[in-house]
Amino acid sequence: MDHLDRLEAQSIYILREAFNRIDKLAMLWSIGKDSNVMVWLARKAFFGHVPFPVLHVDTSYKIPEMIEFRDRMAREWGLNLIVGQNRAALDAGMNHTRGRVVCCSALKTDGLKSLLDTHGFTGVIAGIRRDEEGTRAKERVFSPRGQDNAWNVKDQPPEFWDQFKTEFPAGTSVRIHPLLHWTEVDIWRYIQREEIPVVTLYFANQDGLRYRSLGCAPCTLPIRSTASTVAEIVAELETTRTSERAGRAQDKESEDAFERLRAEGYM
């Protein structure tokens, strides 16, 4: 069993444990590389079928190729896709010009909370990784959320030796993170091995630009790159010193912007 096999086995165990322990479960699907790997792992864990809905919070500002990919892969993989929006905020003109943290909070965080409340989900699987961003490094695999899905980083269960607490008081909302122990390079190596479909935006275009992290169009910038295949992306990542989220504008708005967003219930 090699490194990718071990990562895969642990993630499949986490997904099956979540399905066994949590009554009403759903999976967030951002359309990015990590969440595509997560859906792929769920299909492996449950023998080609994802036995819970996949949720997409649509801000209406996603890059068009992402939405086309979402709809096509949902059909091909037979997913029960539920799309939600914060229509009230959009109708009131919410956008990034009002402040990127304000916009993310309204369109993503509040949009997600509304989606969870509407359908009564008590557990949500999300594709975050510890190496992706400093705040996410503080997460747990099974992470209880407080009132209104708020995250109290100071009140999280210990997870020594991969022993996970999976029983929580009635009414507790839980986030499950089966990719927490993966790295960005692990993700791409696994995509290469398994031949997992990803949005073409990840590959260098004719102008020598590609996206390393995907989000809303006004707040996500491509990087300079010549990597046009998965193998070339892996080789590039093995030498780069640039942060994965260097092109995500909301991370730069203030020093604690991302931690504030996650404390309020952001993905």
N, C-alpha and C positions, 0 to 999 in steps of 0.2 A: 504494500500500500504506500503510494507516494504522498507528497504534501497536498496535492489537490484532492486526492482520494480522502484524506483525513478531514480536510475542510468540508468537503461534500457530505461525508458521513455525519459530522457534527451538526451541520445545518439541517440535514434531513431529520435527525433525531429531534432537534429543537422544533421543527415544523410539526412533526407527529405528536410531540408532547403538547404543544399548544392546541392542536386540534382535539386531543384527548381531554384536556383539562378545562378549556374555555368554551362556554356554551354558545355564544354567538360571535363568530370569528370572521374577520375580513382581512384582505391584504391591500396595502397601498401600492399603486402602480403609477410611478411618475413618468414612465416610458424611457427612462435612462438606463444605462448599462447595468447598474446594480439591481434595479427592480426587475429587469429582464432576466438576469441570472436567478433572482429569487423566484420568479414565476416558473422558470425552468426546473429549479430544485423542487418546487411544490409538485410539479407534474411527475418528477421522478419519485418523490415521497409517496404519492398516491396513485402510482401506476397509470400515468398518462392523463389523469383527471385532476383538476383543481377543485376541491370539494367546498369551497367557500367563495364568496364574491370578491372581485378585485375592484378597488375604488380608485377613481381618478378625479382629483380636484382640479377642475378646469377654470383657470383664471381668465380665459378668453384671450390671453396674450402669449400663448405658447407658439413656438415656431411651427408653421403649417406642416412641415414634414413629420413632426412629432405626432400630430393628430392623425395624419394619414397612416402612419405606422401603427398607432394604437388601434385604430378601427380594423385594419387588415389583420394584425396579429391576434386580436380578440376573436375574430372569425376563425382563423386558422387553428388556434389553440383551444377553441370551444370554451372561452371564458365567459363567466357571468359578470359582465362589466357594468358597473354603476358609476355614472358620471354626475358630479355635483358642482354647483356654482353658488357663490354668494350673489344672487341676483340683485338683492337690495343695494349692495355696495356698488355693483357695476352700473345699475340704473341711476345711481347718484353721482356717477362720473369718477369713481375711484380708479386711480392709475398711479404709475410710479412718480409722476411729477408732484404728488402730494407728500413725497417722502417714501423711499423704498421700504423701510421697515414698517411704516404705516400701511402701505399697500400690501405687503406680504402678510401682515397681521390680519387685514380685512379679507383679502381674497384667498389666502391659503389657510391660515390658522382658523379663522372664523368659518370659512367654507368647509373645512374638514370637520369642525365641531358640529356644524349644522347637519352634515351628512351622517355623522355617527349618531346624533340624537334622533334624526328622522327614522333611521333603520334600527336603532337600538343595539348597535354592536357593542360588546363588552371587551373585546380584544381586537387589536389591530396589529398586523404584521408589517414592519417597515424595513426598508433596505439600507439602513445606515451602517457605517463602518467607523471604528475607533480612529483609524489613521486619517480620516477624511477632514476632520476639523476638531479643534481643541475641546469644544463643548461636548461633542459626541463621544469623545474619549472617556467622559465621566459616566456614560450610560451603563445600564445593565441589560442582560439578554431578556429577562422578564422584568419589565419596569412598570410598577404601579403608578397610576396618575391620580391626582386628587380631584377636588371639585372642579367642574368645568374643564376637565382634561389637563389641568395644570401639572407641570413637572417640578417637584421639589428635589433638587439634586442632593440636598443634605439628608433626605429621608428615603434612601434606597436600600433594598436588602443586599447583604453580602452574597457574593457568588464565588466562594473559594473552591478550587479544584473542579470547576464546572458543575457544581451542585447548585441547581436552580430552584428558587422558591416559586412554586406554581399554584399555591393555594392562597387566596386573598379574601378579605371580607366581602360579603354580598354588596353589590353596587360599585365595586372597584373597577375602574377601567384600566386595562393593561396593554402596554405596547410590547411587542415581541420583536427582537432583532436577531434574526438567524445569520446575518452576515457580519456581525460585530467584530469577529475575529479575523476577517479577511482584510487584505490590503488592495489598493488599486491595481497593482501588478497581478495579484492573485486573480482578481476579477477578469482581467483581460486574458490571462493565460487559460483560465477556465473557458471563457468565450471561444478562444482559439481551439482548445481541445474538443469542446462539445459542439462547435459550429453553431453557436447561438445567434440568432438574428439580432442586429442592433440598427439604430437609426443611422443613415448614411452621413449625417452631420458630424459624426465622430471621425470621419476620414478626410484627409486633406483634399481641398478642391483645387481648381486650376489656378487660383490666386495664392496658393500656399497657406491656406488657413483651414483650421478644423476646430471643432468644439471638444474640449476636454471634460466639461461638466455642462449639463443642459438644464435650462430653466426658462423663464419668460424671455421673449425676444428683446424687450427694452433693457433688460438687466443682466444679460448674458453675452459675453464677448468671446469670439474665437481666439485661438492662439496661432502664432506662426509655427508651421509644421509642414514637413513633407511626407508624414506617415499616412499612407493611403491603404494599408492593409493592417489586419490585426497583428501580424508578426512585427511589422514596422512600429506600431504603437507600443508593443511590449519592449522592443529594443530602445525606443525613445525614452520610455519611463524608467528604464534601468539606469539612465545617466542624468536625467533632468533634476534640477534643484528647485524648479518652480512649483508652487503650491497648486494642488488640483483645482481649488476653487478661486484661483487668482482672477478668473474672468467673471466672478459673480459679484455684481455691484453692491448688493445689500450687505455683504460681509464687510464692506469697507466704509459703510456710512457712519458707524461709530464703533469704538473698541469692543463694546459689549453687545452689539446689535444682535448677533446670532444667538447668544445665550438668553437674551431677553425674549426673543421669538420662541425659542424652545421651551422656556419656562412657562410661556402662555399656552403651549400646546402645539407648536409648529412641528413639522415632520422631521 
